[in-house]
Amino acid sequence: MPAHESSDGKRIFLTHPKGASVEILLFGATVVSWKCRNRDGAGGPVERLFVSSKSALDGTKPVRGGIPIVFPFFGPPTKEQHAGLPQHGFARSSWWSWDKCTILDKDSGVSVRLTFQPAVSVTHDSVRLTYVVTLTEHQLSTNLHVENTSESDQAKAIEFQALLHNYIAAPASEATVVGLKGLQYTDKTDGAFPRKLETRDNVDVLNYTDYVYEDGPREYIVEWAKQGIKVKAIGLKDVVVWNPSIEAGKKMGDMEEGGWEKYICVEPGYVVGWASVEPGQTWMGGQSLTVVD
Ligand SMILES: O=P(O)(O)OC[C@H]1O[C@H](O)[C@H](O)[C@@H](O)[C@@H]1O
């Protein structure tokens, strides 16, 4: 059974014949585990995502780890229509549905589709979200589709931001990100939010890091020791590199002690400016994470 649901109906499991697996919590459609073997095939499947052991997984709070979905805005709300909504929007703290259908079931990969249609009273937009999660031997892809379902005579384009907030399991003291040199970024660790130019080939997270890079090359490599994960983005022009380090990590109630040493976030997103989708149209943005060691 390459895709099945837990007995309580709250989780979905994908399995691949070569040992890879994925676990998705329907709360937030949050991927909470992705395991696969190293490229040399030695050893068993390795967990590739970090989830804090102090994270709530019962739907009371967004998951601290895995891949929460940020939608329809990044950070605190700035548009009037989003006033009162939580940081990073509602997608990561809403229950999604699985239609029990496996849209791809082959030796090459397995894929499922989850959906969520927020109430218009919440979004002030008519929107349907679809999230497609695909597992292959060494790769996990997650693609978000945003459909503007408004049909009225006054139907208008929907503006939104979206980001796939991966927590890639890696030793933060060794991991660096390649692919950011030459990009403009906003340094959110400084309250003045200065814009800077990235001059480094390899960006580390040895210190508190919260950088929003604009218009990146859509392909980044996280590397450490002899291992690596390639992060590829589709339709998501920006990328956020975040690690709170001890400085900010200690202040997070759902972060396990030392958790910040165990991951690096390299989050493809559309977060500078607003993406837009016309009535009757669907926008798509996604990421693929591939083991490259
Ligand atoms: O604590 P959360 O709402 O889950 O946000 C976690 C982090 O998400 C992004 O990476 C932002 O750039 C950070 O500023 C934020 O701290």
The ligand as a Gaussian input file, in Angstrom:
#p B3LYP/6-31G(d) Opt

LIG

0 1
 O        7.830000      30.933000      14.598000
 P        7.197000      30.828000      13.230000
 O        5.960000      31.662000      13.092000
 O        6.970000      29.400000      12.857000
 O        8.234000      31.421000      12.197000
 C        9.498000      30.851000      12.051000
 C       10.345000      31.704000      11.124000
 O        9.784000      31.635000       9.832000
 C       10.541000      32.296000       8.796000
 O       11.714000      31.620000       8.536000
 C       10.796000      33.738000       9.156000
 O       11.711000      34.349000       8.268000
 C       11.288000      33.895000      10.555000
 O       11.308000      35.271000      10.892000
 C       10.429000      33.142000      11.542000
 O       10.955000      33.270000      12.828000

